[in-house]
């Protein structure tokens, strides 16, 4: 029931995903009076779906603490409970991010060796795609958290992006070793010297994100959230400027007709819906956060991310890497269905 266009875009997105993933089954949790007509509109989807009724929802402006106390029968909580009970392999929601993180952490628990889950997402770059985390789950992070994020991001890039040895960068205000606050410098030292066997590049700056300087960008949730939303806003601004330029004169409109095939490819490359679906890494279960403002295509991509996570056994692989990467990440100092 979460998202600006829910529940219509959720059902429509599930229908798109059903056509791509023939083995997928869906558990819809929400108001049956609103969901049943949507499933009736997609009879093939209805045949592979179950509907679990509840009228309670977590609103977008609800504080995570309030959602935890008063949202035990909400659609979000029941969907997460379904994963914990083994009734679903993953939960996907376009609702309140803070509430989803708080509920998922409470119900699914963090994986062994992980202090805090992190939100990881894809980012288009000049070299292809990269992974960035944290995108908003943890406003403040210490060195230990950043090291754990680096390990989780490295495993994610290897298993999902198929990179043999992903490079890792710590987002900082400069690339020099003496730049940044103490927690960043300490995390950098641990990643360089702790025997973790990671391809640690060092510090990267904001301009390195789009350049694809590293395959994994690690930062705290405050910085990561600002970076990703700035990028989204810049993409919309650039698209708006292009539309204005190509409609400014008859000659410009003719140029648009000639350039349309190339522009369509460009638009698809930077379409944020392609990269929709942020993963809550570090939990004992798969939880995917869809952008609240996405449409059916974007939500279908978020469902696809959940399928990829399951197919690659991401939860177990992160736990294995924490144990077998050749070092002790704790050395950093202490200062089956998709439920939608």
HELIX and SHEET records of a PDB file:
HELIX    1   1 UNK A    8  UNK A   20  1                                  13    
HELIX    2   2 UNK A   32  UNK A   40  1                                   9    
HELIX    3   3 UNK A   43  UNK A   47  1                                   5    
HELIX    4   4 UNK A   64  UNK A   70  1                                   7    
HELIX    5   5 UNK A   75  UNK A   84  1                                  10    
HELIX    6   6 UNK A   97  UNK A  108  1                                  12    
HELIX    7   7 UNK A  143  UNK A  160  1                                  18    
HELIX    8   8 UNK A  182  UNK A  193  1                                  12    
HELIX    9   9 UNK A  206  UNK A  211  1                                   6    
HELIX   10  10 UNK A  221  UNK A  246  1                                  26    
HELIX   11  11 UNK A  250  UNK A  270  1                                  21    
HELIX   12  12 UNK A  272  UNK A  275  5                                   4    
HELIX   13  13 UNK A  296  UNK A  311  1                                  16    
HELIX   14  14 UNK A  314  UNK A  324  1                                  11    
HELIX   15  15 UNK A  329  UNK A  331  5                                   3    
SHEET    1   A11 UNK A  49  UNK A  53  0                                        
SHEET    2   A11 UNK A  26  UNK A  30  1                                        
SHEET    3   A11 UNK A 338  UNK A 339  1                                        
SHEET    4   A11 UNK A  90  UNK A  93  1                                        
SHEET    5   A11 UNK A 286  UNK A 289  1                                        
SHEET    6   A11 UNK A 278  UNK A 281 -1                                        
SHEET    7   A11 UNK A 118  UNK A 125 -1                                        
SHEET    8   A11 UNK A 128  UNK A 133 -1                                        
SHEET    9   A11 UNK A 216  UNK A 218  1                                        
SHEET   10   A11 UNK A 167  UNK A 171  1                                        
SHEET   11   A11 UNK A 199  UNK A 204  1                                        
END                                                                             
